[in-house]
Amino acid sequence: MGVLFASLLPPSAAVAMGPPTTAQVQVQTPTKSQEFTIRGTLRDGKEPVAGVRITATSSNGFSAEAVTDKDGRWVIVVPEKGTYEVLLDVSTLPPDKPLASGEPNPRIVEFGTSSNMGVIFKVGENVAPPVASFGTILAERIVAGLSFGLLLALTAVGLSLVFGTTGLTNFAHGEMVTFGAVAAFGLSAWGFPLWAALTVAVLLGGAAGWIQDWGLWKPLRRRGSALVPMMIVSIGLALAMRYTILFFFGGTTEQLPGAQSPLLKFAGIAISRNTLISLVVSLVVIVAVALLLLKTRFGKATRAVADNPALAAASGIDVDRVIRMVWVVGSMLAALGGILWAYYRPGVTFNMGQQILLLIFAGVTLGGLGTVFGALIGSVLVGLMVEISTIWLEADLKYVGALAIMILVLLIRPQGILGRRERVG
C-alpha cells in the first residue's frame, strides 16, 4: 500500500526503502514501505537530549531500539499494529537530565486507527510546567477555537456556495480537503519550495473542481437529474477519490514542511506559530471572498443564481458558467482548508477530509443552508465549541458537542441562524 506513490517520489525522498532489522533501528525518516512507527522527541525544557536509547518490544518476540539524534528525535519502525512496551534506558541519560519523578517507564503503546504513535518522556529536574489559571486556559482555547473555526469556514463557504447555486449536498467536498493537503505534500516531496507547493496545490484544487463540474455535474444537470440521485453520486465520488488517494499516497500519516512550530506568547497566552498563521491566512482569504461576492459582477451573478436560477438566466446571466466558477472557487477554498488542517492536526492522511466533513456540515447547518455568511458564522461557533469543550471533556469527545448542536438546530430552527425559511426542503 502506497508503493506506487513512493515510486513517484524523487530520488532524495525514495532512499532507504529496505525493511528494518529487529536488532536496532537508528533514527530515520520512515518511508512508504515502513507503515507503522512509534516516535517521539526527548527534551529537557527547550534543549534536546541526544544519545538516549529507547527500546520497543512486543509479546510475539519483536524487539527494536532507536537512539535520539541531535534534535532529540527518535523513530522505531514496527512490523504491525499491536501492543508494544516502550522503555527508556535511564543509564544512557546525561547525569544532569534524569527521568522526571513519577514518569512511567516503560510505557505501554497500543495502536488504534493511526499508523504512527507518539511517546513523550519527561526528563530533567524542572519538567513540571506551571499551572495556568482558568482564565489563561480559556483564552488559549478561544484563540485556538477561532483559528479552527476560520479553517472550517474556508471549506464550509465552498460547500455552501455549491449548495446555494445548485442545491446539491456534496459529500465529496471532504475529499477535496484531502486532495489539497496530499497535493501540497507530493509537490514539496518533489522539491518544490514550500510557498510554491502550497500555491500550486490550491490551483490544482481549483482545476479538480473545474474537471468535476465539466465531466460529471454539468451533464447530470442537463439530463435533469434529481438532487437525491446527484447526492448519491457525490457519495460514490467521495469513496472513489478517498481510496484512489489511499492507493497512491498510502495509509501513513505524513508531515508537511514546518509542521512542528514553536510556541509564541502574547499577553501570557501561548499559541503555536502555525495556529497563528492559519488564523491570519483564513481571515484574509475569507475577507477576500466576502468582497468578491459583494463587490464584483461574479459575486452579484452568483447571488442571483442562488436566489432564482431561472430569473437569472432570463436576465442574461450564463448560469452554467457561474456554477462552473463556483465549483472552481469552492474547490480552491477546500484545498486551502486541507493544507491548513494538515498543519493544525498536524499531519496528512488519506481520510483527513472524511474526519472533518461532519464538522463542515455542522457549520453550514448551524449558519443556514445556502448562505455564505451563515456558513462563516456557524463554522466559527463550531470551532469555538470544539476547542472550549476540551477544558471539561476528553479530547476524543470534543466533536460530540458540535454534532449535537447540528441535531438541535435541525429540530428547533431548521433554516439555521441566517437561513431563510423558504430554503428549507
C-alpha positions in Angstrom: 0.0 0.0 0.0 1.5 3.3 -1.0 4.3 1.6 -3.0 3.3 3.3 -6.2 3.3 6.7 -4.6 6.8 6.0 -3.2 8.0 5.2 -6.7 6.9 8.6 -7.9 9.0 10.4 -5.3 12.3 12.0 -6.3 15.5 10.0 -5.6 16.2 12.1 -2.5 12.9 11.1 -1.0 12.9 7.5 -2.0 16.0 6.1 -0.4 16.3 3.6 2.4 13.3 1.5 1.4 14.7 -1.7 2.9 13.0 -3.4 5.9 14.4 -2.6 9.3 16.2 -5.2 11.3 15.0 -6.3 14.8 18.4 -5.7 16.3 18.5 -2.0 16.2 16.6 0.8 14.4 18.6 4.0 14.0 16.8 7.4 13.9 15.4 7.8 10.4 12.6 9.2 8.4 10.1 6.5 7.8 9.5 5.6 4.2 6.4 4.4 2.5 7.2 0.7 3.0 7.6 1.3 6.7 3.9 1.7 7.7 3.8 1.6 11.5 6.0 3.7 13.7 6.5 4.7 17.3 8.2 8.1 17.7 8.9 11.0 20.0 11.2 13.8 20.9 13.2 13.9 24.1 13.8 17.4 25.5 14.8 19.0 28.8 12.7 22.1 28.6 13.8 23.6 25.2 17.1 21.7 24.9 17.1 18.3 23.0 18.7 15.3 24.7 20.8 13.3 22.3 22.3 9.8 22.6 19.5 8.2 24.7 18.5 4.6 23.9 14.8 3.7 23.6 13.6 0.2 23.1 10.2 -1.2 21.9 9.2 -4.9 22.5 6.1 -6.9 21.9 4.7 -10.2 23.2 5.4 -12.0 20.0 9.2 -11.6 20.4 9.7 -8.4 18.3 12.4 -6.0 19.7 13.8 -2.9 18.2 15.6 0.2 19.5 16.5 3.7 18.5 18.9 6.4 19.7 17.8 10.0 19.9 19.5 12.3 17.4 20.9 15.8 17.9 17.4 17.2 17.9 16.2 14.6 20.5 14.1 12.8 17.9 13.7 9.1 17.7 11.7 6.7 15.5 11.1 2.9 15.8 9.5 1.1 13.0 7.3 -1.9 14.0 6.1 -4.6 11.7 2.4 -4.4 12.5 -0.2 -2.8 14.7 -0.5 -4.1 18.2 0.6 -3.5 21.7 4.2 -2.6 22.5 6.2 -1.8 25.6 8.5 1.2 25.1 11.4 1.5 27.6 13.8 4.4 28.0 17.2 3.3 29.1 17.9 5.6 32.0 21.6 4.6 32.1 22.0 6.5 28.8 20.6 9.8 30.1 23.0 12.6 31.0 23.7 12.8 34.7 22.1 16.3 34.9 19.0 15.2 33.0 17.3 12.4 34.9 13.9 10.9 34.2 11.3 13.1 35.8 10.0 12.0 39.2 6.8 9.8 38.8 7.3 9.5 35.0 6.1 6.0 33.9 8.8 3.9 32.4 8.2 1.6 30.5 5.2 2.8 28.6 2.5 0.6 27.0 1.6 1.7 23.5 -1.4 0.3 21.7 -2.1 1.2 18.1 -5.6 2.2 17.2 -6.7 3.7 13.8 -3.4 5.7 13.4 -0.3 4.3 11.9 2.0 6.5 14.0 2.1 6.6 17.8 3.8 9.2 19.8 5.5 8.7 23.2 6.9 11.6 25.2 9.2 11.0 28.2 9.8 13.9 30.5 13.4 14.4 31.7 15.1 17.0 33.9 14.5 18.2 37.4 12.1 21.1 36.5 9.8 19.5 33.9 6.5 20.3 35.6 5.1 23.3 33.8 3.5 26.0 36.0 -0.3 25.5 36.4 -2.1 28.1 34.3 -5.2 29.9 35.6 -8.6 29.1 34.2 -8.7 32.5 32.5 -5.5 31.8 30.7 -6.6 28.3 29.6 -10.0 29.7 28.4 -8.2 32.5 26.4 -5.9 30.0 24.8 -8.9 27.7 23.9 -10.8 30.7 22.4 -7.8 31.6 20.2 -7.4 28.0 19.1 -11.2 27.8 18.5 -11.1 31.0 16.3 -8.3 29.5 14.3 -10.1 26.2 13.9 -13.4 27.9 13.2 -12.0 30.1 10.4 -10.3 27.0 9.0 -13.7 25.3 8.9 -15.2 28.4 7.4 -12.9 28.2 4.4 -14.2 24.8 3.5 -17.8 25.5 4.6 -18.0 28.6 2.4 -17.2 26.5 -0.7 -19.7 23.8 0.3 -22.4 26.5 0.9 -21.7 28.2 -2.5 -22.2 24.9 -4.3 -25.4 24.2 -2.3 -26.7 27.7 -2.8 -26.3 27.7 -6.6 -27.1 24.0 -7.4 -29.0 22.7 -4.4 -26.5 19.8 -4.2 -25.3 18.5 -0.9 -21.8 17.5 -2.0 -20.4 14.6 0.2 -17.2 14.6 -1.9 -16.2 18.0 -0.6 -14.2 16.4 2.2 -12.1 14.6 -0.3 -11.2 18.0 -1.9 -9.9 18.9 1.5 -7.7 15.8 1.5 -6.7 16.5 -2.1 -5.2 19.9 -1.2 -3.1 18.5 1.6 -1.9 15.5 -0.4 -1.0 17.6 -3.4 1.0 20.0 -1.2 2.9 17.1 0.4 3.6 15.5 -3.0 4.9 18.8 -4.5 7.1 19.5 -1.5 8.5 15.9 -1.7 9.4 16.6 -5.4 11.5 19.6 -4.3 9.1 22.5 -4.8 9.7 25.4 -2.4 7.1 25.4 0.3 5.3 28.6 -0.9 5.2 27.2 -4.5 4.0 23.8 -3.3 1.1 25.3 -1.4 0.2 27.7 -4.2 0.2 25.1 -6.9 -1.8 22.7 -4.6 -4.6 25.3 -4.2 -4.6 25.9 -8.0 -4.7 22.1 -8.6 -7.7 22.0 -6.3 -9.5 24.6 -8.5 -8.6 22.6 -11.6 -10.1 19.5 -9.9 -13.3 21.4 -9.3 -13.5 22.5 -12.9 -13.0 19.0 -14.1 -15.7 17.7 -11.7 -18.3 20.1 -13.0 -17.3 19.7 -16.6 -17.2 15.9 -16.6 -19.9 15.0 -14.1 -22.2 17.6 -12.6 -23.0 19.7 -15.7 -24.0 16.6 -17.7 -26.2 15.4 -14.8 -27.8 18.9 -14.6 -28.6 18.9 -18.4 -30.2 15.5 -18.0 -32.5 16.9 -15.3 -31.2 14.5 -12.6 -32.9 15.0 -9.3 -31.0 16.2 -6.2 -31.2 12.9 -4.3 -29.6 10.8 -7.1 -26.9 13.5 -7.5 -26.2 13.4 -3.8 -25.8 9.6 -4.0 -23.4 10.2 -6.9 -21.4 12.6 -4.7 -21.1 9.8 -2.0 -19.8 7.4 -4.7 -17.3 10.1 -5.9 -16.1 10.6 -2.3 -15.4 6.9 -1.9 -13.7 6.7 -5.3 -11.5 9.7 -4.5 -10.7 8.5 -1.0 -9.5 5.1 -1.9 -7.7 6.4 -5.0 -5.7 8.7 -2.7 -5.1 5.7 -0.4 -3.8 3.6 -3.3 -1.2 6.3 -4.4 -0.5 8.0 -1.1 -0.7 5.1 1.4 -2.2 4.8 4.8 0.5 6.5 6.8 0.5 10.0 8.4 3.0 12.3 6.8 4.1 15.8 7.8 4.2 18.9 5.7 7.4 21.0 5.9 7.4 23.1 9.0 4.6 21.1 10.7 6.4 21.4 14.1 6.3 25.0 15.1 7.4 26.9 18.2 5.0 28.3 20.8 4.6 32.1 20.8 3.3 34.1 23.8 1.1 37.2 23.7 0.0 38.7 26.9 0.5 35.4 28.7 -1.4 33.4 26.1 0.5 30.6 24.4 -0.3 29.8 20.7 1.7 27.9 18.2 3.1 29.8 15.2 1.3 27.6 12.8 -2.1 28.2 14.5 -1.5 31.9 14.4 -0.6 31.8 10.7 -3.6 29.7 10.0 -5.8 32.2 11.8 -4.4 35.1 9.8 -4.5 33.3 6.4 -8.1 32.1 6.9 -9.2 35.6 7.9 -7.6 37.3 4.9 -9.0 34.8 2.5 -12.5 34.9 4.0 -12.5 38.7 3.7 -11.3 38.5 0.1 -14.2 36.0 -0.7 -16.7 38.3 1.0 -15.5 41.2 -1.1 -15.6 39.0 -4.2 -19.3 38.1 -3.5 -20.4 41.7 -2.5 -18.4 43.9 -4.9 -17.8 42.1 -8.2 -20.0 41.1 -11.1 -19.3 37.5 -10.4 -20.5 37.8 -6.8 -23.7 39.5 -7.9 -24.3 36.9 -10.6 -23.6 34.1 -8.0 -26.2 35.6 -5.6 -28.7 36.0 -8.4 -28.3 32.3 -9.4 -28.6 31.2 -5.8 -31.8 33.2 -5.4 -33.5 32.2 -8.6 -31.7 30.4 -11.4 -34.5 30.8 -14.0 -34.8 34.5 -13.4 -31.0 34.9 -13.5 -30.9 33.1 -16.9 -33.7 35.3 -18.2 -31.7 38.3 -17.2 -28.8 37.3 -19.4 -26.6 35.5 -16.8 -24.8 32.4 -18.0 -25.9 30.1 -15.2 -23.7 27.2 -16.2 -20.6 29.5 -16.3 -21.4 30.9 -12.9 -21.9 27.4 -11.4 -18.6 26.3 -13.1 -16.8 29.2 -11.4 -18.5 28.4 -8.1 -17.1 24.9 -8.3 -13.6 26.2 -9.0 -13.7 28.7 -6.1 -15.2 26.2 -3.7 -12.6 23.6 -4.5 -9.8 26.0 -4.2 -11.1 27.0 -0.7 -11.4 23.3 0.2 -7.8 22.7 -0.9 -6.5 25.6 1.1 -8.5 24.4 4.1 -7.0 21.0 3.7 -3.5 22.5 3.9 -4.3 24.5 7.0 -6.0 21.4 8.5 -2.8 19.4 7.9 -0.8 22.0 9.8 -3.4 22.2 12.6 -3.7 18.5 13.3 -0.7 18.1 12.3 -0.3 15.5 9.6 -1.6 14.4 6.2 -3.7 11.3 5.9 -5.8 9.8 3.2 -9.0 10.2 5.2 -8.5 13.6 6.8 -11.3 15.2 4.8 -13.7 12.5 6.0 -12.8 13.3 9.6 -13.6 17.0 9.2 -16.6 16.7 6.8 -19.3 16.3 9.6 -17.9 19.5 11.3 -18.2 21.3 8.0 -21.8 20.2 7.6 -22.4 21.3 11.2 -21.1 24.7 10.5 -23.2 25.1 7.3 -26.3 23.8 9.0 -25.9 26.0 12.1 -25.3 29.1 10.0 -28.0 28.4 7.4 -28.0 26.1 4.3 -27.0 28.0 1.2 -25.9 31.2 3.0 -22.2 32.0 2.7 -22.1 34.4 5.7 -24.2 31.9 7.7 -21.6 29.2 6.9 -18.9 31.6 8.2 -20.7 32.3 11.5 -21.7 28.7 12.0 -18.2 27.4 11.4 -16.7 29.9 13.9 -19.2 28.9 16.5 -18.5 25.2 15.9 -14.7 25.8 16.1 -15.1 27.6 19.4 -17.3 24.9 20.9 -14.9 22.2 19.8 -11.9 23.8 21.4 -13.5 25.2 24.5 -15.1 21.9 25.3 -11.7 20.3 25.8 -11.5 22.2 29.1 -14.1 19.8 30.5 -14.2 16.9 28.0 -11.7 14.4 26.9 -10.1 15.3 23.6 -11.7 12.3 21.9 -15.2 13.7 22.8 -14.6 17.3 21.7 -16.5 16.8 18.4 -19.6 15.5 20.1 -20.9 18.9 21.2 -20.7 20.3 17.7 -22.6 17.5 16.2 -25.2 17.7 18.9 -25.7 21.4 18.1 -26.3 20.4 14.5 -29.1 18.0 15.5 -30.7 20.6 17.8 -30.7 23.2 15.1 -32.4 20.9 12.7 -35.1 20.2 15.3 -35.6 23.8 16.6 -34.6 26.1 13.7 -34.0 24.1 10.5 -33.1 27.1 8.5 -30.2 28.0 10.7 -29.0 31.3 12.1 -29.1 33.3 8.8 -31.1 30.9 6.6 -34.5 31.8 5.2 -37.4 29.6 6.0 -38.3 29.1 2.3 -34.9 27.5 1.7 -35.7 24.5 4.0 -36.7 21.5 1.9 
